[in-house]
Amino acid sequence: MKNSTKKPSPDATENYPTAGAWRRIAAAIYDGFLLFAVLFVASLIPTLIVSRDALGASPGTNSVVHELNTPLQGWPYTIYLLAITVAFYGWFWRKTGQTLGMQAWRLKLESNDGQRVGWTQVLRRLPVAAAAFFMGGLGYWWIWLDREGRSWQDIASNTRVLQLPKQKK
């Protein structure tokens, strides 16, 4: 009888450990800075288009402080920013399973069956992740209580976050 031991493919993640809370929070903070920049640019573009004073027109007063024209506000603007946020995370998670923060901290998101996450999972994961983070990180600390090391967003979306090994040079 032959002893056939297959080497796992580089993408095979079944033997990787579940990521810990501290790494996940560090990656979330890193991604938060990136998302802030994306939302800033996403807000700047329509503001420049809609605002008359944005192109250098003088408000016609000698006052030092001017009231800024705020064309973007209310629920349409909120929905616009939420759509940008969903697109940001959804694109990264659906493409490679990693945002830039997750890449920096060697984390990977995948479905419990080892496949890439779907849009339904993204849409389930994001609001739960936001709640988990803004409730003092309680959803992340849950990792220490769960036998499988899952956070609230992992449980809600049937996903897992794995700790990838260091790349050999």
N, C-alpha and C positions, 0 to 999 in steps of 0.2 A: 504494500500500500504506500502510495506517494504522500509525502507531507507537503501539501500545497498551502502555502501561506501567501495570500494576496496582500500586496501593499495597498493601503487605501489611497484613493486618488487625492490630489491636493485639495479638491473641493469637498471631500468626504469629511463631515464634521461630527459623526456619531460618537467619537471618542473624546471630544473636547469637553472640558468642564463648563458648567454654568457660570456665567460671569457674576462677580460679587457686586454688592451695593455701591461700594466706593468708586469702582471703575465706571459703573453705569452713571453715577451722579457726575463724575468728572467729564465723561463724554457728553452728558446732557448740558452741562455748563458750557463746554466748548461749542456745541451746536447752538446753544442759545446766543452766543456772540455772533456766530455766522448768520443765524436767522434774523437777528437784530439788523445786521447790515443789509440783508436781502429785503426786509420789510422797510428799511429806511429808503432804499432805492425805489422800491415799489410804491412808496408814498410820494417820493420826490417827483417822479415822472408825471403822474396826473396833476400834481400841484402846479408844476411848471406849465402844463398845458392849459389848465383851467384859470389860473391866477393871472390877472391883467398886470399886476405890479411885479410879477416874478421876472419879467424880461427887462427890468430896469426902468420902467416908467415911474416917475416921481409921484408920490402921493399928493403933492401940491401944498405941503405945509412945511414950516420951518421947525417943526417939532422933532426932537431927537428920537423919541419912542413913537413908533407907528403901530397901529393895530394891524395885525397880519390877517390877510384874507384866508379863511379856513374853508375851502370848498369841499374838503373831504371830511365828512362826519356822519354820525348816525349809523343805522343798521346796514345800509348798502356798503359803506366803507368798512364796517366790521366784517361783513361777509366777504368782501374783497380780500382783506388781510387774512381771514381764515382760509380762504381758497389758496392763497399764496403759501401759507403754512402747510396745508395738506399736500400741495404740489411739491414743496421742498422735501418733506419727509417721504412722501410716497414715491417720488422719483428715485431717491437714493435707496430706500428699502426694497423697492421692486427691482431695481437694476442689479445691485450687488449685495444687498442686505446690510450695507454699511453707510452711515453718514460719514462726513469727514471727521467728526469727533470720535465716532466708533472706530474708524480706521486708525486714528492716532492712539487710541487705547486698546487696539487689537480686539475689538468686539464684533460679533456678527449676529444679525437677527435672521431667524429662519422660522418656518412653520414647524410645528411639533413633529411632522412627518419628514422633516429634512428638506422640504422644498422651499422655493422663494415665497415670500408672503404675497397675498392677493390684496386687492383694493379694499375688500370687506374687512380684512384684518387690519389694514392701515386705518380705516375709519373707526374701527373699534378701539384700536390701541391708543390713538392720539388723545381723545378726551379723557380716557382713564389715566394715561401717563401725565397729563396736565394736572388732573386732580391729585394724583399720587405725589407729584412734585410740590404743588402749592399747599398741600396739607402737611407741611413740615417734612416732606420726604417719607411720610408714613407708608406709602405704597412700595417704596424702595426698601425700607427697613423690614417689610414683610418677608423679604428674601430669607432673613435669618430664622423665621418661624416656619416657612414652608419646607417640607421634606425634600422637594425637588429644586429648591432655590429659586422659585418663581416670584416675580413681583406681581402687583395687581394687574398691570397692563399685559403681562405674559398670560395670566390666567384668563383675562377677558377676551384676548385675541387668539388664543391657542397658538402662541408663539414661544420661542425661547431665545435668550441672548447667550451666546457662547463666548468663552475666552479663547482666542486663537493663540497658538504658540508664536514665539519670536521667530522671525525669518532668519535662516542661516545665511551668512554672507559667503 
